[in-house]
């Protein structure tokens, strides 16, 4: 993924605009991409340093340097590097340095230090040849990592990836993101919402009167401490949105060294190629399913496919649905272990405002919310857990 310093942007008043490649710029970028891809194809088996030197030999004008750096970054992201096998570099260095120091102490004023002799003496003690020992001394350094493989990509697709990736990189500096999205059907909306949950993003969803969804997402710069990991997760929302029929995104960002507050707007959608497969269940939810199925209970559990909506109040996306084997009875569960207290209170308001479906909200103890906040007469309840969700505790709340 591109970083913010590798995108082409311009400021217009209080807005930040990405500058897509025009015809001439794209032609030059394609020429650079062809050179970089050729270098990468011939670099498998060599060191990362050799690859970087090969990239540096591709001719790039000053005007295209930022684009070239972005293309290189995208190619590096597609590479798999490994430390050379057969030697533990710290152990090898310690042995060689100790032997070298001992040898130097024995040298006379006119004696020359024989580096090869030291390597030849140490190598057998590590079950290595002198050549393997020398090659492995600094194999743990990033520059010495060996390129094992890379995911192939054509120069044309690489340039396309750079152009699309610019907007993603801007979101790495977001404080707040608001999206209005129109999905072709409820299944597409559900799939997108699952993606938000899988990425562990902090979000709020409302259904609008026009039949679209308004989605508010916290950006990495809204957190107490800006998180690179969270920013990368947020940026993955953009390609996922392309599977919507259409969307309009507005982001408040902090840009440049001075973190200047600016507004970034972006629109798209209708790209069937970007339609999402259902995101997998989060690890804690998958573990709960596995443990619940092992219990002796009249309830059966499966992944929920519902989006629970209370017009004018909010939307809830349950993770699981429990169905009773002997009667027409069901209950939903939404896991809120990584969310904020504010998100929990919004769920409480949703139940109090009239959500009719029976639902359990599994809330992490670290959010400091009491189970007593929801009245027993309401169809929703809180289950506060510490560490791991207890499957038996969920079964007890479902009843017999």
N, C-alpha and C positions, 0 to 999 in steps of 0.2 A: 504494500500500500504506500502511496505517496505521503510524504510529510509536508507540513504547511510551507516550509521554505522552498519546496520544489514546484509550486504551482504558479501559474501566470495569472495575476489579478490586477485590478485597477480600482481605485477609490473614486466614487462619484458622490460627493456630498457625504452623507452618513451611511452610504451603502457600499458594500464590497461586491465586485463583480468578477467572475471568472472569465478569463479571455480564452475562448476556444481557438484552436489552430485554424488559420484561414488556409486557402489553397496553396499558396507558396510556402507557408510555414509547415504545412503538412507534408509537402513534397520533400522539404529539407529534413524533416523529422523522420520520414520514411527512409531516406538515404542513410541517416545515422543509425536507425534501427537495424537496417540490413547489415551494416558493419558490426554492430554490437552482437547481433545474433550469430554472425559468422564466427566471431571470436569465442563466444560461449560454446558453440558446437564443437570447437577444436580444443577446448580447455579441460574436458573431463579427464580426471586422473591427475591433473596438475594442482598446484597450490592456489590458494585464494590470492596471494600476492601476484602470481603469474597472471591470473585472470584480470585483476585490477590493472596491471601494466598493459595487458592486451586491450582492455577497454580504453585506457588512456591514449593508445596509439591511433584510435579512430579519429579522423579529422572532424573537428567541430569548430564552427565560428563562434566568436564572442556572443553574438546575438542569440545563438541556439544553445548556449551552455546550460541554462537551467532545464530546458527540455531534455537535453542529453543526460544530465544528472538524474532526472526523473525516470527516463527509460532504463538507465543502468540500475536504479533502485528496484524497479519492477522486475528486472531480470534476476537480480540477486535474490529477491524474495522467492523466486521459482527454483532456487538451487538448494541442494543438500550437501552440506560439508561435514566431514568427519576428521577426527584426530587420527593420524597414522597409527595403525595397530603394531603391536609387538614391542613397544617400549613405553615405559612410564617416564615422561620427561622430567618431572621433579627429582625422581630417584636417580635418573641418568646424570642430570646436572650435578647433583650432590656428589656422586661418585667421581665424576670427571674433575670437578673443581677441587675436591680433596686430593686426588692423585696429582693434579697439576701443581697445587701448593706444595705438596711433599717433594715433588721433583725439583721445583725451583729452589727449595732450601738446600738441596744437595749440589746445585750448580756452582762451579767456580766462576771467578771474575770474567774469564774469557770463554766460558761455555755457552752454547746457544740452546735455547729451549726448543725441544722437538715435540711439537703438537701431535704429530702423527703417532709418535711412540707412546704418548700418554693414552690416546684413543685405543691403540692396539693392546695396551696392557689392561685397560679397564673393560673392553668389550667382552672378553671371555667370562668375566665375573658376572655379567648380566645376560649371558647366553645370546650374545649378539655378535655380528661381524662389525669391524670398525666402521664400515660404510653405513650400516644400519644405525649404529650408535650416533654417528655424526648427523645423519638425516633426522634422527628423532630427538636430538637435544632440545630443540625449541618447537617441537611439533604441537605443543599445546597453545602456542600463540595463534591468534586469530588469522594472521597473515599466512601462517603455515598450514592451516587446515586444508585438507584435500577435497577437491570437488568430486563427489561421487556420482551425482546425476543431476539432471534438471528437467523441469516440465517443458516440453517443446512449445513454442509459440511462433507464429509467423510475424514478420516485421509489420504487416498491416494490422494485425490484431494487437500487437504491442503498442502501436501508436494510438489505436482506438482505446486501449486500456488507460493510456496516459490521459487522454482527453476526458474520459468518464471519471477517472480517479481524482481529478482536480477538485470537484465539488465535495467528494468524500474527505479530502484532506482539509478543506475549510472547516468541516464539522469537528475536527480534532480540537478546534479552538472555540467551540460553542459553549454558551452559558445556558441557553434555553432554545429548544427546537419545537416549532408548532407545524403540524402537517394537517391539511384537509385532504382526505383520500376517498375516492369513489372506487369500490371494488365491484367486479362483475357479478359476484354472488356472495352469499354468506360463507361458503366454503373458502373462497379466496381470502375474505377478511379474517376468518378464523386462522388460516395458515399464517397470515402475516402476524397476527397477534401472538401466535405460538412462537414465532421467531423473536419477537420482542422479549418474551419471557425467557426463552432459551438463552438469549444474550445477557440476561440479568440486568436489563435497563430499568430505570425508574421512569414510569410513564403513567399517563392518565388518558382515558378514552371516553369520548362522549358521542352519542349518536345525534346527528343534526336533523332538523325538520326536512331538509332536502334529501335525506336518505344517505348522506355521506357520514364519514367519521372524522371527528376532530381529535387529533392525538397530540398530546403535550409530552415532550421528553426532556428530562434534565440532561444538560450537557456536562462534560468533564470539568469545565471551569465554574460550574455551579456547586461542585462538591467542596467540602471543607478543605481538601487538598486535591489539586488537579491530578487526575489519574490517567496515565497513558493507556493502561489496559481498558478502562471504561471508554476512553475516547475512541480506541480502535473498535470496540464493540458497537458504539454509536454509529461510527462510519459505515458499518456493515448494513445499517438500515437502508441506506440509499439504494444499493442494487436490489434489495428486497422490495422496495417500493415500486420499482419498474414493472413488477407484476400486477400492480393495480391498474384499473382502467385509465385513471388519471389522478394526479396528485399535485398539490402546490405546497411547497415547503418554505418556511421563514425561520431563520436562525439568528439569534443574537450572539455575536462572536466578540472575542477580544483579540485584536490583530496587531501584529508587529511587536517590536521590543517593548513598546510603551503600553501594550495591551489596550489599544484604543477601542472603545465600544463602537461596533458597526453592525449593520444589518445585511444579511445575505439571503437572497431569495433564489429558489430553484424550482422548476416544474418538469414533469415528465409523466411516464406511465404508458400503458398499452403495449409493452414489450412482452409478448408471449414467451420469448426465450428466457426471460428472467422469472417466469412463474416458479414459485417456491415449492419444493417438496416439503412435507410436514417436518418441522424440526423435531429432533428426538426429545424425549422427556429429560428434564434435568436429572442429574445423578441422584439427588435426594428423593425425588418423586419416583424414579424408577426403583430405587431400593425399597421404598414404601410399598409399591405394588407387589414386588417379589415377596416381601414379608407378610403382607396381608393375605395373599393367595395361599400361604402355608397355614393360615389359621382355620380352625373349625368354626365357621360362621355361615349363617344363611345369606350373607351378602356376597355379591360378585363385583369385582372392580374392573374397570377398563378406562381407557383414555376418553375424556369428554370431547365432544364435537360441538358443544353449544356455546353460543355467545349470549349471556344473560343481559338483557337491556331493560332499563326502567327509564322511559322517555322523560327528558328534562332533568334527570338526576345523574345517571351514569351507566357504565358498562362494566360487567364482570366477566372474566374469562376463566372458568374453572379448569383445573388440571385433570381431575378425575371425576367419574360418576360411579356411584355404587347402586346396584340394583338388587332388590330382594328376590330370592328364588321362589317364594311361596305366595307373594302378594304383589299387587301393582304399587310398588313403593320405590322411590329413588331419592338419592341425596348426592349433592356435589361437594367437592373439596377443592379449595384454592390454597396453594402454599405461598406464604408471604415471608419466607425466612430472610431474604436479602433486601426487602423493601424498607420504606421509611414509615415512621409513626403516622405521618400525614396520610399515606396510602391506606393504612389500616382504618383510620377514622373515616375515610371516604367509603370504605366497605361497610362500616357500621351505619353510616348515614343511608346507604343504599338499602340495607335491610330495614331500618326504621322507617324509611319512606314508602315501603310497600313491596319490596321484592318478594315474590310469592314462592319461589323455589326454596326447598330446604337446602342449606349449604353450611359447610364448616370451613372456617378460615383458620389454617394452621399458621400461627404467628410465632416467630422466634422470640425467646425470652429477652434478648438484648434490646428489643424495641420497647420494653417496659410498658406493656399494655395489659390490663387485667381482663380475665375472662368474664368478669361480672358486668362489663359495660353493655352487654346485650341481654335484654330481659328473656327469661325462660319461655315466655309465651310467643316469642318471635321465631320465625322459621330459620334464622341464622344464629350461629354461635361461634365463639372463638375457642380455639384449642392452643394454649401457649406451651411450647416445648423448648427444651434445652438440648442443644446438640443435634440429635437425630430424631425424626418423627417416629413416635411409637405406634406401630400398626395395631397393637392390642388396644391402645387408648382410643384410636379412631373407631375400632369395632365396638367398644363399650359405648361410645357416644351415638353410634348408629342404632344400638339396641338389638333386640332379638326379632 
